[in-house]
Amino acid sequence: MRQHVNPLSRFFQIESELPQPSELFENHSLPIHLDLGCARGRFLLNMASAHRNWNYIGFDIRETLVVSAEEERNQLNLDNLKFLFCNVNVSLDPWLSRIKSNSVKIVSIQFPDPWFKMRHKKRRVLNSSLLFSLAKNLDEGSKLFLQTDILDVMEGMNNFIDASNFFERKDNDKKLFSMDNPFPFSTEREKYVIKKAKPVYRQIYFRNSIKV
């Protein structure tokens, strides 16, 4: 069951003052993986446990999920992981502009809320503003990983990214949707979809050298 909140509501238009990596991590010089819409954070909890040479930040707009994820992170004593509550469409760009963004090497968007109705599609997390922010702040070669079980959502994200010209698909394959997961761990949603024997659509983009 997906837990929806309306990201366009007035409450979620207030910018969150997010801490700097130096305030979040014991070793803030490590490369950073951002997961946008991390939900309960099980994917990042596993990744941070297995890969201590990376720092991980999970963002989610559902505060109760962030609180639960942070409690589990504390129990596991993971000092290379942090979960933050915010609306990334409002708070991510100013945060990226303030930090040394060349430390952000991977951004993942995994199983974002689909917002099926036409009038609600403007609520989807990946829009032109967020994409421009990523293009502006990520260094050449940084990865953008997408996955979803909704083909319309994947096609919408691909259309945004391809039209921007700031990112290139892995191997420049315009038709590749169903690659293997490049990470050793799965999100809860991915496990559910695979258990139901339904397809998962994935794509990896790389930030190219085109200037914003």
C-alpha positions, 0 to 999 in steps of 0.5 A: 500500500502506497502512502500518499501525501500531496507534495503541492500542499502549502505545508510542503512548500516550506523549505527545510533547512537541511544540515551540511554533510559535515554535520551529518557524517563522521567522515564527510569526505566520502562519496555520497549516494542520495536516495530520493523517496527512501520510504522506510529506508531498508535499501539504504540500511543494507547499503550503508551496512555493506559499504562503509566507504560511502555516505548515504542520505535518504530523503522522504516527504513522509515524516513518520517513515523518516522517523522510523528509518532513523530509529533503525539507523541509530539501533544499527549505529550506522554513522555513514547514513542519515534520513531526512524529512523534506520535500525534495522539489522544494529543499534539494536545490538550495541544499545542493547549491550550498554543499560541495556537490561534487561529493554526490556521485549517485542519485536514485529515484526508486518506485516513486508515487505514480499519481495515475490521474492526469490532473495529479501527474504534476505531483510526480517527484521528477519534474523539470525543476528537480532535473535542472537542479540535478544537472546544475549541481552534479559533476560529469559522470555522476549517476542517476538511477531510476526504477519503477513498476509503472511503465508510464512513470518510467516513460515520463521520467525518460522523456524529461531526462532525454529532452534535457540533454544533460544526461545520457543513458547507459550505453546510449540505449534508448530502448533499454528499460529492463536491466538488472538491478545494479545494486546488491539490495532491493527496496521493499517495493521492488521485493513486492513487485518481483514476488508478484512476478511483475516487471520492473523498469530500470534505467541508468543515466550519467551526467554528461559534459553539457553545461547548464 
